[in-house]
Amino acid sequence: MAVFRAIGTSERAMAGRGRQGGEAADLGAMPEWDLSDLYASPDSPRVKADLVRADSWAKEFEGRYKGALADLLAARDGVAALHAAIAEYEELDELFGRLWSYAGLLHATDVSDVAKSKFYGDVSEKLTAAGVHLLFFTLELNRLPDAALDAAMTTSPLDHYRPWIEDVRKEKPYQLADELERLFHEKSVTGRGAWNRLFDETISSLTFYVDGEELAIEPTLNKLQDSDARVRKAAAQALGKTFAGHTRTFALITNTLAKDKEISDRWRGFEDIADSRHLANRVEREVVDALVASVEDAYPRLSHRYYKIKAKWFGGGQLDYWDRNAPLPDVPQRQFRWKDAQDTVLDAYGAFSPMMADVAKTFFDKRWIDAPTRAGKAPGAFAHPTVPSVHPYVLLNFQGKARDVMTLAHELGHGVHQVLAGKQGALMAPTPLTLAETASVFGEMLTFKSLLAQAKEKRERKAMLAAKIEDMLNTVVRQIAFYQFERKVHTERKEGELTADKLGELWMSVQGASLGPSIRLGEGYETFWCYIPHFIHSPFYVYAYAFGDCLVNSLYAIYEKAADGFAEKYFDMLRAGGTKHHAELLAPFGLDARDPAFWSMGLKVIEGLIGELETLEAQA
């Protein structure tokens, strides 16, 4: 059934936003969510009624269909009857998704609020309990005779759900007996769900002391992009000091969840520690392995090469880790008011497609965006699709930097994708994570190219190229390093618990290999694994960013060479949602992720930008 999931959060987004209080007024009026399209308030009678309805309807659905699907399909009108059952299951998914989305989004507005946390916890428990009565459906669907189901799902009206049925059947080799599935489901609230919540509430409650000022994690991370080197260093040291005081807690969370996953994988029969993620992403292990190998092979040509250039700009052979994302010296940093950021993104979208800009504009007009930073607000940024009958919501922590504008473009890309895919319905609108980043990264690229075209001065162009390259390195190189860190953690956890020191050692090894010799990983950085939410919420999620970035780089190269007709093929890809495999979606563009040249094409785009930057530097 539907679960609340923050889609689109990235390490780049977590790399620093979050100014508190009064400073936000300088950025102009910013929207905050209007969640009333879901529910009026937590104590709304409709919330209570829908929770009761979800439970009673799930029980009634179970009573009608459990143990009856085989007979249903064999009946004279079996195709129509099975279609009706799946359609009803989809309606239930919508109802569950609406409730879960509202509770999760409300909680994200202030995770430190006790009442909102209780509401989120209570809704999660009730929906988990109600969802027990729906577990049988996909399990039983997978027990239907293959030949009979193959024939049925090619026949109207059941053929509408064929993509979803085929997806469900991919889970067949890994499903357990009904009672075991029920146990896993019920214990998720007190197991993985509880540890995830502990992580969120712990991270949001941390305080960091920077130059005598007490800050939350977002504004502290934001200072790593300050133009003053002293401020960056102070922020990095504050992060390391506070993280160090909580590494036992974060190590316990990491160890517990890694063991929890190992138990689940072992019972389900997954061979590799990341196979369950690959299955969820509907991508083959060999495709991911090819991506990882291509990126690792490119480390010297990408991150090592770029950071060597940047270290030279900063007057030395090495950069301290807190200077990795620092703005270029002696280049004024443009400050964007909220209205400027909105216009910048909408203009870039509109130049590609007026329809794309129209969909994105709705997010601003109807308050589907929560933009300001606030104490207790969830860090980073995400776009959550809720359910097709409503609309997505976007969360930001906007601070007026150019990177914030890129984040806005990124999350609105998700939002546009989710709106277009919503027409596929609750079961088939969700897109595998590897493809979910397509529209977000493409929207970012459109916005970057638009801003770059407006840059008249050489030093401004140089600064913009450097910022874009850094974002791409964070999205591709850094995320693959994260993936390798997770692989090391989950592999070694099989032999026993990992101490915080051991986790730090693994972290430093992958960071050193990916960032290269021009980044000095000093004392304190060994704790920075603590705050990455993907390790906790979505194990092995991170490679989806690299997949999406390389995919979009290849797509954009095709768009620049032959723009005519590209937009409609692009929107057809987004509208497909989760109904097509990545091979089907990429075929109209002449791309194939199984071909090693596909990854090389995407990585060469980054190399090209670094080369352009080197040319500008030589002309200086």
Secondary structure in CASP SS format (residue, H / E / C, confidence):
PFRMAT SS
TARGET T0000
AUTHOR 0000-0000-0000
METHOD secondary structure of the structure
MODEL  1
M C 1.00
A C 1.00
V C 1.00
F C 1.00
R C 1.00
A C 1.00
I E 1.00
G C 1.00
T C 1.00
S C 1.00
E H 1.00
R H 1.00
A H 1.00
M H 1.00
A C 1.00
G C 1.00
R C 1.00
G C 1.00
R C 1.00
Q C 1.00
G H 1.00
G H 1.00
E H 1.00
A H 1.00
A H 1.00
D H 1.00
L H 1.00
G C 1.00
A C 1.00
M C 1.00
P C 1.00
E C 1.00
W C 1.00
D C 1.00
L H 1.00
S H 1.00
D H 1.00
L C 1.00
Y C 1.00
A C 1.00
S C 1.00
P C 1.00
D C 1.00
S C 1.00
P H 1.00
R H 1.00
V H 1.00
K H 1.00
A H 1.00
D H 1.00
L H 1.00
V H 1.00
R H 1.00
A H 1.00
D H 1.00
S H 1.00
W H 1.00
A H 1.00
K H 1.00
E H 1.00
F H 1.00
E H 1.00
G H 1.00
R H 1.00
Y H 1.00
K C 1.00
G C 1.00
A C 1.00
L H 1.00
A H 1.00
D H 1.00
L H 1.00
L H 1.00
A H 1.00
A C 1.00
R C 1.00
D C 1.00
G H 1.00
V H 1.00
A H 1.00
A H 1.00
L H 1.00
H H 1.00
A H 1.00
A H 1.00
I H 1.00
A H 1.00
E H 1.00
Y H 1.00
E H 1.00
E H 1.00
L H 1.00
D H 1.00
E H 1.00
L H 1.00
F H 1.00
G H 1.00
R H 1.00
L H 1.00
W H 1.00
S H 1.00
Y H 1.00
A H 1.00
G H 1.00
L H 1.00
L H 1.00
H H 1.00
A H 1.00
T H 1.00
D C 1.00
V C 1.00
S C 1.00
D C 1.00
V H 1.00
A H 1.00
K H 1.00
S H 1.00
K H 1.00
F H 1.00
Y H 1.00
G H 1.00
D H 1.00
V H 1.00
S H 1.00
E H 1.00
K H 1.00
L H 1.00
T H 1.00
A H 1.00
A H 1.00
G H 1.00
V H 1.00
H H 1.00
L H 1.00
L H 1.00
F H 1.00
F H 1.00
T H 1.00
L H 1.00
E H 1.00
L H 1.00
N C 1.00
R C 1.00
L C 1.00
P C 1.00
D H 1.00
A H 1.00
A H 1.00
L H 1.00
D H 1.00
A H 1.00
A H 1.00
M C 1.00
T C 1.00
T C 1.00
S C 1.00
P C 1.00
L H 1.00
D H 1.00
H H 1.00
Y H 1.00
R H 1.00
P H 1.00
W H 1.00
I H 1.00
E H 1.00
D H 1.00
V H 1.00
R H 1.00
K H 1.00
E C 1.00
K H 1.00
P H 1.00
Y H 1.00
Q C 1.00
L C 1.00
A C 1.00
D H 1.00
E H 1.00
L H 1.00
E H 1.00
R H 1.00
L H 1.00
F H 1.00
H H 1.00
E H 1.00
K H 1.00
S C 1.00
V C 1.00
T C 1.00
G C 1.00
R H 1.00
G H 1.00
A H 1.00
W H 1.00
N H 1.00
R H 1.00
L H 1.00
F H 1.00
D H 1.00
E H 1.00
T H 1.00
I H 1.00
S H 1.00
S H 1.00
L C 1.00
T C 1.00
F E 1.00
Y E 1.00
V E 1.00
D C 1.00
G C 1.00
E E 1.00
E E 1.00
L E 1.00
A C 1.00
I H 1.00
E H 1.00
P H 1.00
T H 1.00
L H 1.00
N H 1.00
K H 1.00
L H 1.00
Q H 1.00
D C 1.00
S C 1.00
D C 1.00
A H 1.00
R H 1.00
V H 1.00
R H 1.00
K H 1.00
A H 1.00
A H 1.00
A H 1.00
Q H 1.00
A H 1.00
L H 1.00
G H 1.00
K H 1.00
T H 1.00
F H 1.00
A H 1.00
G C 1.00
H C 1.00
T H 1.00
R H 1.00
T H 1.00
F H 1.00
A H 1.00
L H 1.00
I H 1.00
T H 1.00
N H 1.00
T H 1.00
L H 1.00
A H 1.00
K H 1.00
D H 1.00
K H 1.00
E H 1.00
I H 1.00
S H 1.00
D H 1.00
R H 1.00
W H 1.00
R H 1.00
G C 1.00
F C 1.00
E C 1.00
D C 1.00
I C 1.00
A C 1.00
D H 1.00
S H 1.00
R H 1.00
H H 1.00
L H 1.00
A H 1.00
N H 1.00
R C 1.00
V C 1.00
E C 1.00
R H 1.00
E H 1.00
V H 1.00
V H 1.00
D H 1.00
A H 1.00
L H 1.00
V H 1.00
A H 1.00
S H 1.00
V H 1.00
E H 1.00
D H 1.00
A H 1.00
Y H 1.00
P H 1.00
R H 1.00
L C 1.00
S H 1.00
H H 1.00
R H 1.00
Y H 1.00
Y H 1.00
K H 1.00
I H 1.00
K H 1.00
A H 1.00
K H 1.00
W H 1.00
F C 1.00
G C 1.00
G C 1.00
G C 1.00
Q C 1.00
L E 1.00
D E 1.00
Y H 1.00
W H 1.00
D H 1.00
R C 1.00
N C 1.00
A C 1.00
P C 1.00
L C 1.00
P C 1.00
D C 1.00
V C 1.00
P C 1.00
Q C 1.00
R C 1.00
Q C 1.00
F C 1.00
R C 1.00
W H 1.00
K H 1.00
D H 1.00
A H 1.00
Q H 1.00
D H 1.00
T H 1.00
V H 1.00
L H 1.00
D H 1.00
A H 1.00
Y H 1.00
G H 1.00
A H 1.00
F H 1.00
S C 1.00
P H 1.00
M H 1.00
M H 1.00
A H 1.00
D H 1.00
V H 1.00
A H 1.00
K H 1.00
T H 1.00
F H 1.00
F H 1.00
D H 1.00
K C 1.00
R C 1.00
W C 1.00
I E 1.00
D E 1.00
A C 1.00
P C 1.00
T C 1.00
R C 1.00
A C 1.00
G C 1.00
K C 1.00
A C 1.00
P C 1.00
G C 1.00
A C 1.00
F E 1.00
A E 1.00
H E 1.00
P C 1.00
T C 1.00
V C 1.00
P C 1.00
S C 1.00
V C 1.00
H C 1.00
P C 1.00
Y E 1.00
V E 1.00
L E 1.00
L C 1.00
N C 1.00
F C 1.00
Q C 1.00
G C 1.00
K C 1.00
A H 1.00
R H 1.00
D H 1.00
V H 1.00
M H 1.00
T H 1.00
L H 1.00
A H 1.00
H H 1.00
E H 1.00
L H 1.00
G H 1.00
H H 1.00
G H 1.00
V H 1.00
H H 1.00
Q H 1.00
V H 1.00
L H 1.00
A H 1.00
G H 1.00
K H 1.00
Q H 1.00
G C 1.00
A C 1.00
L C 1.00
M C 1.00
A C 1.00
P C 1.00
T C 1.00
P C 1.00
L H 1.00
T H 1.00
L H 1.00
A H 1.00
E C 1.00
T H 1.00
A H 1.00
S H 1.00
V H 1.00
F H 1.00
G H 1.00
E H 1.00
M H 1.00
L H 1.00
T H 1.00
F H 1.00
K H 1.00
S H 1.00
L H 1.00
L H 1.00
A H 1.00
Q H 1.00
A C 1.00
K C 1.00
E C 1.00
K H 1.00
R H 1.00
E H 1.00
R H 1.00
K H 1.00
A H 1.00
M H 1.00
L H 1.00
A H 1.00
A H 1.00
K H 1.00
I H 1.00
E H 1.00
D H 1.00
M H 1.00
L H 1.00
N H 1.00
T H 1.00
V C 1.00
V H 1.00
R H 1.00
Q H 1.00
I H 1.00
A H 1.00
F H 1.00
Y H 1.00
Q H 1.00
F H 1.00
E H 1.00
R H 1.00
K H 1.00
V H 1.00
H H 1.00
T H 1.00
E H 1.00
R H 1.00
K C 1.00
E C 1.00
G C 1.00
E C 1.00
L C 1.00
T C 1.00
A H 1.00
D H 1.00
K H 1.00
L H 1.00
G H 1.00
E H 1.00
L H 1.00
W H 1.00
M H 1.00
S H 1.00
V H 1.00
Q H 1.00
G H 1.00
A H 1.00
S H 1.00
L H 1.00
G C 1.00
P C 1.00
S C 1.00
I E 1.00
R E 1.00
L C 1.00
G C 1.00
E C 1.00
G C 1.00
Y H 1.00
E H 1.00
T H 1.00
F H 1.00
W H 1.00
C H 1.00
Y H 1.00
I C 1.00
P C 1.00
H H 1.00
F H 1.00
I H 1.00
H H 1.00
S C 1.00
P C 1.00
F C 1.00
Y C 1.00
V C 1.00
Y H 1.00
A H 1.00
Y H 1.00
A H 1.00
F H 1.00
G H 1.00
D H 1.00
C H 1.00
L H 1.00
V H 1.00
N H 1.00
S H 1.00
L H 1.00
Y H 1.00
A H 1.00
I H 1.00
Y H 1.00
E H 1.00
K H 1.00
A C 1.00
A C 1.00
D C 1.00
G C 1.00
F H 1.00
A H 1.00
E H 1.00
K H 1.00
Y H 1.00
F H 1.00
D H 1.00
M H 1.00
L H 1.00
R H 1.00
A C 1.00
G C 1.00
G C 1.00
T C 1.00
K C 1.00
H C 1.00
H H 1.00
A H 1.00
E H 1.00
L H 1.00
L H 1.00
A H 1.00
P H 1.00
F H 1.00
G C 1.00
L C 1.00
D C 1.00
A C 1.00
R C 1.00
D C 1.00
P H 1.00
A H 1.00
F H 1.00
W H 1.00
S H 1.00
M H 1.00
G H 1.00
L H 1.00
K H 1.00
V H 1.00
I H 1.00
E H 1.00
G H 1.00
L H 1.00
I H 1.00
G H 1.00
E H 1.00
L H 1.00
E H 1.00
T H 1.00
L H 1.00
E H 1.00
A H 1.00
Q H 1.00
A C 1.00
END
